[in-house]
């Protein structure tokens, strides 16, 4: 087989989970089935892949490679949501963490950073009619897809309870509100302004007319800074931040967004001995095969490249590098130190062991780890693979 062409990396999309997270069933509280994302299945070199790892590619040898999706192909965002994300489980754990470490009220206001298609935010809205959500991501295509496909499923009031922003988590106040109007995709409204209006229950028609700067200045004087009960960053998105200074800066933004009455920041992370090696895992579904590929691991910079591949059986097409990331794999102590430096008063680890990667090179659908729950720990012996929620309490 010929060697593949390299694809341009896209950072801070918030659309990735670790290998074993992708390839195992999520037993989270209230969890629902997920399907895999569209990807561009990479042609593997004979010298790098042998035995069972090549079976799927040999089986679909006649498939065509497609760099760009066509009209008869499902959206890569839809497939990603089905395969990777577990919004009900994440929400159940976040609510549990909030009640444990803050308490006194139910969490109603969520900020989802690296939100991608904001599936978690829309599920948050569906879980309680009083809830609001704010999503932030660099990928405007994913945000627009959410506007057209996810928010309408919430109900008639969905658009009035959520705001999606196109911007960088390191510079959140410079982000722009995404609008449904195709003639005006990005509106000159600051994240601060719109979040204040959202929590104050103001509709756009209720606001004074005038320039964006005038409106922002008016709102700053009339309302307190916007505050959320929970800020989250899932899908291992913090691994997109490679520098310690950037990680601390992001944590400070998250801390500042939380309610003065108390709030939590929740992120996820993966690790284990298998996370620091070259790795390729496959999972078959009735209509596609999902492939996670982890490149060589640099032990000095703690960096690796993650590629998500996937082939569509019905369309007889390979999608290569549908999602690709350059990640720094942070350690748990590093994250804890950075959270504390950013101002969080306590940090808690919830971990679950995942199956040995050498035993699940290929799986059929969701099979392993169905009964394994996350547990709070203060120490944990190294394993082949593990997943963790990290909770910072403000």
C-alpha positions in Angstrom: 0.0 0.0 0.0 1.1 3.5 -0.7 1.9 5.9 2.1 -0.7 8.5 3.0 -0.5 12.2 2.6 -0.3 14.2 5.7 -3.3 16.2 6.7 -3.2 19.7 8.3 -3.9 19.5 12.0 -6.8 21.3 13.6 -6.4 22.4 17.2 -8.8 23.1 20.0 -11.9 21.5 18.4 -13.0 19.7 21.4 -13.8 16.6 19.3 -11.7 13.8 20.6 -11.6 11.1 23.3 -8.7 8.8 24.0 -8.2 5.4 22.4 -9.9 3.2 25.0 -12.6 5.7 25.7 -13.5 5.6 22.0 -13.3 1.8 21.8 -15.2 0.9 25.0 -18.7 1.1 26.1 -19.3 4.0 28.5 -21.0 2.7 31.7 -21.7 6.2 33.0 -24.8 7.0 34.9 -27.7 7.4 32.4 -25.4 6.7 29.5 -26.8 6.2 26.0 -25.4 4.3 23.0 -22.9 6.1 20.8 -21.7 5.6 17.2 -18.3 6.4 15.7 -17.2 9.5 13.8 -16.5 9.8 10.1 -12.9 9.6 9.4 -10.6 9.1 6.6 -9.2 5.6 7.0 -5.5 5.8 6.6 -3.7 3.3 4.3 -1.2 1.5 6.5 2.2 0.5 5.3 2.8 -3.2 5.2 5.8 -2.8 7.4 3.8 -1.1 10.1 0.6 -3.2 10.1 0.2 -7.0 10.0 -2.0 -9.8 11.2 -5.5 -8.8 12.5 -4.7 -5.1 12.4 -4.9 -5.2 8.6 -8.0 -7.4 8.3 -10.4 -4.5 8.0 -8.4 -2.7 5.4 -7.9 -5.9 3.4 -11.6 -6.6 3.6 -12.4 -3.1 2.2 -9.5 -3.0 -0.2 -11.8 -1.9 -3.1 -13.1 1.1 -1.3 -12.3 4.6 -2.6 -10.4 7.2 -0.6 -12.3 10.4 -0.1 -10.7 13.6 1.2 -14.0 15.5 1.0 -17.4 14.2 2.0 -20.0 13.9 -0.7 -23.8 14.4 -0.5 -24.5 10.7 0.0 -22.1 10.5 3.0 -23.2 11.1 6.6 -21.9 14.1 8.3 -18.6 13.5 10.2 -20.0 15.5 13.1 -23.1 13.3 13.3 -20.9 10.1 13.2 -18.5 11.6 15.8 -21.4 12.3 18.2 -22.7 8.8 17.9 -19.4 7.0 18.4 -17.4 9.2 20.8 -19.6 11.3 23.0 -21.7 10.3 26.1 -23.5 13.4 27.1 -26.0 11.9 29.6 -23.2 10.1 31.4 -21.1 13.3 31.6 -24.0 15.3 32.8 -24.9 12.8 35.5 -21.3 12.9 36.8 -21.1 16.7 36.7 -24.3 17.0 38.6 -23.0 14.5 41.2 -19.7 16.4 41.5 -21.5 19.7 41.9 -23.8 18.4 44.7 -20.9 16.8 46.5 -18.4 19.7 46.4 -20.6 22.7 46.3 -24.2 21.8 47.2 -27.0 24.1 48.4 -28.6 24.4 44.9 -29.0 22.6 41.6 -26.6 23.5 38.9 -28.4 25.4 36.1 -25.8 27.3 34.1 -23.2 25.4 32.0 -20.3 26.6 30.0 -18.9 24.0 27.6 -15.4 24.9 26.3 -14.0 23.2 23.2 -17.7 22.4 22.6 -17.5 21.3 18.9 -21.1 20.6 18.0 -22.2 21.3 21.6 -24.0 18.0 21.9 -23.3 18.1 25.7 -24.8 21.6 25.9 -28.0 20.7 24.1 -28.4 17.6 26.2 -27.9 19.8 29.3 -30.8 21.9 28.1 -33.0 18.9 27.6 -32.3 17.6 31.1 -34.1 20.6 32.8 -36.1 23.5 31.2 -34.5 25.9 33.6 -31.0 25.3 32.4 -28.9 27.5 30.1 -25.7 26.7 28.2 -22.8 28.6 26.6 -20.5 26.9 24.2 -17.1 28.0 22.9 -15.1 26.5 20.1 -12.6 27.5 17.3 -14.4 25.4 14.6 -17.2 27.5 13.2 -18.3 24.7 10.9 -19.0 22.5 13.9 -20.9 25.3 15.6 -23.0 26.0 12.6 -23.8 22.3 12.3 -25.0 22.4 15.9 -27.3 25.3 15.1 -28.9 23.4 12.3 -29.0 19.9 13.8 -28.7 19.8 17.6 -30.5 22.8 19.0 -33.7 22.3 17.1 -34.1 18.9 18.8 -34.1 20.7 22.2 -37.5 22.2 21.7 -39.2 25.5 21.0 -37.1 27.4 23.6 -33.8 25.8 22.7 -32.3 28.9 20.9 -33.3 31.2 23.8 -31.3 29.1 26.3 -28.0 28.6 24.5 -25.3 30.8 23.1 -22.5 29.5 20.9 -19.3 31.4 20.4 -16.6 31.1 17.8 -13.3 31.8 19.5 -10.2 30.7 21.4 -10.5 29.5 25.0 -7.4 31.4 25.8 -9.1 34.7 24.7 -12.8 34.0 25.4 -13.8 37.6 25.5 -12.7 38.1 21.9 -15.0 35.4 20.6 -18.0 36.1 18.4 -21.6 34.9 18.8 -22.6 32.5 16.0 -26.0 33.4 14.5 -28.4 31.3 12.4 -28.6 33.9 9.7 -26.3 32.7 6.9 -25.7 36.3 5.8 -24.4 37.1 9.3 -22.6 34.1 10.7 -20.6 36.1 13.3 -22.2 38.9 15.1 -20.2 41.6 16.9 -21.4 40.7 20.4 -19.0 39.9 23.1 -19.2 36.7 25.1 -19.5 38.8 28.3 -22.4 40.7 27.0 -24.5 37.8 25.7 -23.8 35.6 28.7 -25.1 38.4 31.0 -28.3 38.8 28.9 -28.8 35.0 28.9 -28.6 34.7 32.7 -30.6 37.8 33.2 -33.4 36.4 31.0 -33.3 39.2 28.5 -34.3 38.7 24.9 -32.6 40.4 22.0 -35.7 42.5 21.4 -35.6 43.8 25.0 -32.1 45.3 24.6 -31.4 48.9 23.6 -30.4 49.5 20.1 -27.0 50.9 19.3 -23.5 49.9 18.4 -22.0 46.7 19.8 -19.5 48.6 21.8 -22.2 50.8 23.3 -24.4 47.8 24.2 -21.4 46.0 25.8 -20.5 49.1 27.8 -24.1 49.5 28.9 -24.4 45.9 30.0 -21.1 46.1 31.9 -22.5 48.9 34.0 -26.0 47.4 34.5 -25.2 43.7 35.2 -22.6 41.8 37.3 -20.1 39.6 35.4 -21.6 36.4 34.0 -21.2 33.4 36.2 -21.7 29.7 35.6 -22.3 26.8 37.9 -20.2 24.4 35.9 -17.5 24.9 33.3 -16.3 21.8 31.5 -13.7 20.8 28.9 -14.2 17.2 27.7 -12.9 15.0 24.9 -9.3 15.4 26.3 -9.4 18.9 24.8 -6.9 20.4 27.3 -4.3 18.2 25.6 -4.5 20.7 22.7 -2.8 23.2 25.0 0.9 22.4 24.9 2.4 25.0 27.3 2.0 25.1 31.0 1.4 28.9 30.9 -1.4 28.4 28.4 -3.0 25.6 30.6 -2.9 27.9 33.7 -4.3 30.8 31.7 -7.2 28.7 30.5 -7.9 27.4 34.0 -8.0 31.0 35.2 -10.6 31.9 32.6 -12.6 28.9 33.7 -12.3 29.9 37.3 -13.4 33.5 36.6 -16.5 32.2 34.8 -17.8 30.3 37.8 -20.4 31.6 40.2 -19.2 33.5 43.3 -21.6 31.2 45.2 -19.4 28.3 44.3 -18.9 26.2 41.2 -16.8 23.5 39.6 -14.6 23.0 36.6 -14.6 19.4 35.1 -12.2 18.1 32.5 -11.2 14.6 31.4 -7.8 12.9 30.8 -6.5 9.6 29.8 -3.3 7.8 30.5 -1.6 4.5 31.3 1.4 2.7 29.8 -0.4 2.1 26.4 -0.9 5.9 26.1 2.8 6.4 25.6 3.3 4.0 22.7 2.4 3.8 19.1 -1.1 2.3 19.0 -3.8 1.4 16.5 -7.2 0.1 17.6 -10.3 -0.8 15.5 -14.0 -1.2 16.3 -16.5 -2.6 14.0 -20.1 -1.5 13.7 -22.8 -2.8 11.3 -22.2 0.1 8.8 -18.7 1.2 9.4 -15.3 0.5 11.1 -13.9 3.0 13.4 -10.1 3.3 13.9 -8.1 5.1 16.5 -4.4 5.7 15.6 -1.8 7.0 18.0 1.5 8.0 16.6 4.9 7.6 18.2 5.1 9.2 21.7 7.8 11.9 22.4 8.8 11.3 26.0 10.7 14.7 26.2 7.8 16.9 25.0 5.1 14.3 26.0 3.5 14.8 22.6 1.8 12.6 20.1 -0.5 12.8 17.1 -3.9 11.3 17.3 -5.8 10.4 14.1 -9.4 9.2 13.9 -10.2 7.1 10.8 -13.3 5.4 9.6 -14.7 3.6 6.7 -18.3 3.5 5.5 -19.3 0.1 4.4 -22.6 1.1 2.6 -20.9 3.9 0.6 -17.8 1.8 0.0 -15.6 4.8 0.9 -12.7 5.4 3.2 -12.6 8.7 5.2 -9.0 9.4 6.2 -8.1 11.7 9.1 -11.6 13.0 9.6 -10.2 14.4 12.9 -6.5 14.8 13.7 -4.8 16.3 16.7 -1.4 17.2 18.1 -1.7 16.5 21.8 0.5 17.0 24.9 -0.4 14.3 27.3 -0.5 16.0 30.7 0.0 14.1 33.9 -2.5 14.2 36.8 0.0 16.0 39.1 0.7 18.6 36.5 -3.0 19.3 36.0 -3.6 19.5 39.8 -0.7 22.0 40.2 -2.0 24.2 37.4 -5.6 24.2 38.7 -4.4 25.2 42.2 -2.2 27.9 40.7 -5.2 29.2 38.8 -7.1 29.7 42.0 -9.1 26.5 42.6 -9.4 25.7 46.3 -9.4 21.9 45.9 -8.9 19.3 43.1 -10.4 15.8 43.0 -9.7 12.8 40.8 -12.3 10.3 39.7 -10.7 7.4 37.8 -11.6 4.1 36.2 -9.4 1.4 34.8 -9.8 0.5 31.2 -9.2 -2.9 29.5 -5.7 -3.8 28.4 -5.1 -2.3 24.9 -3.2 -5.5 23.8 -6.4 -7.5 24.4 -8.8 -5.3 22.4 -6.9 -4.4 19.2 -10.2 -5.2 17.5 -13.7 -5.2 19.0 -17.2 -5.7 17.8 -19.4 -2.7 18.8 -19.5 -1.8 22.5 -18.4 -4.7 24.6 -15.9 -4.2 27.4 -15.9 -2.2 30.6 -19.7 -2.1 30.9 -19.8 -2.4 34.6 -16.8 -0.2 35.6 -17.6 3.1 37.3 -15.5 6.1 38.0 -14.4 6.3 41.7 -12.8 9.1 43.6 -9.2 8.2 44.5 -6.3 9.8 46.2 -3.8 7.3 44.9 -4.0 4.9 41.9 -1.4 2.3 40.7 -0.4 2.6 37.1 -2.3 0.5 34.6 -2.2 -0.2 30.9 -5.0 2.3 30.4 -7.3 4.5 32.5 -9.7 7.4 32.1 -10.2 10.2 34.6 -12.5 13.1 35.5 -10.6 15.9 37.2 -12.8 18.3 39.3 -11.6 21.7 40.3 -13.7 23.4 43.0 -14.0 27.2 43.2 
